[in-house]
Amino acid sequence: MSRIDLIKQFVIDEFLPDVSADELAADYDLLTGGVMDSLGLLKLIAWIEDRIGAPVSDTDLDPDNFRTVAAIDAFMEAASGQRVAKG
């Protein structure tokens, strides 16, 4: 399963139980669309930290990093790369 698929599955399981993965576009704005609020973002960030095995820093808390499935994927890719570079 790709990371995009994993992210979609998380979003669907937590916030959109009546939507299929095929219906959730990778570029759909989860914040403007009302899928996630501030508490939802905290839940997403905790999930990301668990998946990448590292904390999300305060400087990464830009809402644009978490606005879409594609943005979350790009953020996780970058964060994983930073972790490898530091490790």
C-alpha distance (Angstrom), angle and dihedral (degrees) to the residues before:
residue distance angle dihedral
M1 . . .
S2 3.81 . .
R3 3.79 122.0 .
I4 3.84 89.1 -111.5
D5 3.81 88.4 56.4
L6 3.81 91.3 48.0
I7 3.80 91.6 50.5
K8 3.79 91.8 47.7
Q9 3.80 90.4 49.2
F10 3.80 91.6 51.2
V11 3.82 92.7 48.7
I12 3.79 91.5 47.3
D13 3.81 94.4 45.8
E14 3.80 93.1 48.2
F15 3.80 104.8 32.8
L16 3.83 113.3 8.8
P17 3.81 109.5 39.2
D18 3.82 92.9 161.0
V19 3.82 95.1 53.9
S20 3.80 127.2 84.6
A21 3.79 123.5 -137.0
D22 3.81 89.3 -111.4
E23 3.80 90.2 58.1
L24 3.81 94.9 53.0
A25 3.80 108.5 81.8
A26 3.80 115.9 -148.9
D27 3.80 89.3 -127.7
Y28 3.82 97.5 48.1
D29 3.82 110.2 125.5
L30 3.80 103.6 -119.7
L31 3.80 93.8 -172.5
T32 3.80 101.0 45.9
G33 3.80 89.6 39.3
G34 3.81 90.2 58.3
V35 3.80 94.7 -119.8
M36 3.81 92.7 124.3
D37 3.78 132.1 27.0
S38 3.80 128.2 -173.6
L39 3.81 92.8 -74.1
G40 3.78 89.5 48.5
L41 3.79 89.3 52.9
L42 3.80 89.9 53.7
K43 3.78 90.0 51.7
L44 3.81 90.4 48.6
I45 3.80 92.2 49.0
A46 3.81 91.3 50.6
W47 3.82 89.0 51.1
I48 3.81 91.3 48.8
E49 3.81 91.2 49.9
D50 3.78 89.4 51.9
R51 3.81 92.7 48.2
I52 3.82 97.1 47.2
G53 3.79 94.5 36.0
A54 3.78 94.8 -128.8
P55 3.80 137.0 86.9
V56 3.78 120.9 -99.1
S57 3.79 106.9 -119.7
D58 3.79 124.8 -130.8
T59 3.81 90.0 -111.3
D60 3.83 89.2 60.1
L61 3.80 93.9 57.1
D62 3.79 94.0 99.8
P63 3.83 107.5 135.3
D64 3.80 89.2 -135.2
N65 3.82 88.2 68.9
F66 3.81 88.9 63.3
R67 3.81 103.4 30.5
T68 3.83 97.9 102.7
V69 3.78 138.0 16.2
A70 3.82 87.9 -110.1
A71 3.83 91.5 51.7
I72 3.82 90.9 48.9
D73 3.80 89.5 50.2
A74 3.82 91.8 50.1
F75 3.80 90.8 47.5
M76 3.81 92.0 50.1
E77 3.81 90.7 48.1
A78 3.80 91.5 51.9
A79 3.81 93.4 43.4
S80 3.80 91.6 49.5
G81 3.81 89.9 50.5
Q82 3.79 91.9 50.2
R83 3.78 90.7 50.4
V84 3.83 91.6 51.9
A85 3.82 91.3 47.0
K86 3.82 91.8 51.3
G87 3.81 94.6 41.2
